[in-house]
Amino acid sequence: MPQLNRLGVWVEVRAVRGSTPREAGAWMSVGLSGLLAGTVGGGHLEFDAIAKAQAFLSELQKSSSVDPLPPFEHTYKLGPHLGQCCGGEVLLQFTPMPENELQQLVHQRLQSDKIPVTLFGAGHIGHALIAMGQRLPIHWWWIDSRDGVFPSGLGSSVVCEHSTPVHDAVDDAVQGRHVLIMSFSHSEDFDILERILQKMSEGMKPLSIGLIGSATKWSSFKSRLMRKGYSEEQLAQVRCPVGLAGLRSKEPSVVALSVLAELFALNPLSGH
């Protein structure tokens, strides 16, 4: 058995019923000092779960057992037990494990929980997206054809690439990722989009395609692409304008916020 003071507890939402603050798959890691990473929903639910995990670790400190430590479960009825207005039911599983294994699991989950996004364009909106988005669970692949456009001091969640011509990066940077196209020119936007559609006809599968611009821009692009032989069905996979519908502001930070909100609405893995 590992040294008792080197143990932690992995707490995961195994099942939910009714209205709950988090979904099945949400997690947190807990040590003797308290919450280490993650969240299962905050409020009394999380407070009690952290306390339960800490109490379990404290009891282990007093034990001389060398037997393996099995996981245990606890069901929370949020209304009657905790006074939370959600009113649903949450089943939490508590799994004790060595600290090094716990750290590895946290790292794996933090990486797998990130939404993969490829961003073409380092203009005002691109910079606003990265400024906000690098603090969110997103892995960014940021591409531009110009030199000196990427800021310094970016975190590990942002990979920058200079590509000339820019659409050459499509072959490696689109498969299995959400794609945002917002370069400095309509010409580059068109070349990027056409290359993506070409590769999709060969089997490449992006998670989604968002193109910045007005309805007029999309009408022009669509007409040109249909003349090149692309079908209505293929073009229906492109969102343009990108972002939440009905937004009137063109302030870069507001547009970026709208695009980020849409990404999380689109992504089937967000929040897990």
C-alpha positions, 0 to 999 in steps of 0.5 A: 500500500502507498504511504498514507500521506501520499494518497488522494481521492478521485471523485466522479459523478457516475449518474444523475437524475433530474436537475443537477449542477453537473453532468455524469463524467464531471470530476474533482480530485481531493487531498487532505488539504482539500480540493486539488482540481476540478469540480462536481458542481460547487455549493453544498454538494461539493462542500460535503463531497470534499469533506467526505473525501478528507474524512476518508483520508484522515481515517486511512492515516490511522489505519495500518491496513495494507489491503487494496482500497476499493472505491465507494459511492454516495448518493446525494438528494439535492433538495431534501439532503442539501437544500439545493434548489436543483432538486435532482439526485447525484451519485458520486464515486470516491476512488482513493489512489496514490498521489502520482496516479491521481496527478496523472489522471487529472492531467489526462482528463484536463487534456481530453476535456479540451475542445480541439479548435483550429483558428485561421486568422490572427486579426482583431477577433482572432486575438480576442478569441485567444485572449479569452479562449486560452483560459477555457478548456480548449486546445487551440491551433492558431494559423496565419500567413503573416509574420509577427502577428502572434503575441508572446507569452501564450500558454501551452493550450495554444499552438501557433503556426505560420503557413504560406500559403495559409490553406496548406495547413488545412491538410494537418490541422482540420481532421477531428477539430472545430474550424474557425476561418477569419483571416485578414482577407476574403481571398484567403478565407475562400482558399481555406474553405475550398481546401477544407471542402476538397479534403472533406470530399476525400474523407477528412472530417472536421467537427464543424466549420465556422466562417466569419462574415455577413450573409452577403459574403456567404452568398457570394462564397456559396455561388462561387463554390457551387459553380466549382461543383460543390453541392448544397449538402456540402455547403450546408456544413458551413456556418456563416455568419459564425457565432450566436444568431441575432448579435448586432455588435461587431466589437471584436471582444463581443464577437469572440464571446459569441463565437466561444459560446457557440463552440461550447453549444456545438461541442458534444464533449464539452463539460465532461 
